[in-house]
Amino acid sequence: MNPILQGWGLWLALAGACFGTYVCRAVGVLLSGRINQDSEIFRWLSAVTFAMVAALIVRLIILPVGLLATVPVWFRVLICVLSLGVMISSPKRRLVAALLIGVLLLMGYGALH
């Protein structure tokens, strides 16, 4: 471990990270009343956010690391398709069900292999 991040240095780093996080949150709360959520910038930010999440999910399915890499690609894709099918059937009430389907199928695969 770096000698700077030992003893009090570690606590100072933690305090600095907390301070930076909470200052940004406070500024966000103060500005939230003046921001138009239907503006072009927020629509763009929403699109970028969804694209990043989709890219991360595709990466986890196609190029996983750790234990997920031991599950065959076809099974990971099948689980994704089944979970999406549950989610699309009724998007407002099926998020937990879709997540449970994916988790239970992966756990079942792990238990059988």
Residue pairs with C-beta under 8 A, 6 or more apart in sequence:
5 13
35 42
36 42
57 80
60 68
61 73
61 76
61 77
61 80
62 73
64 71
64 76
67 110
68 76
70 113
71 106
71 109
71 110
75 109
79 101
79 102
79 105
79 106
80 102
82 101
82 102
82 105
83 98
83 99
83 101
83 102
84 98
86 94
86 97
86 98
86 101
87 94
87 95
87 98
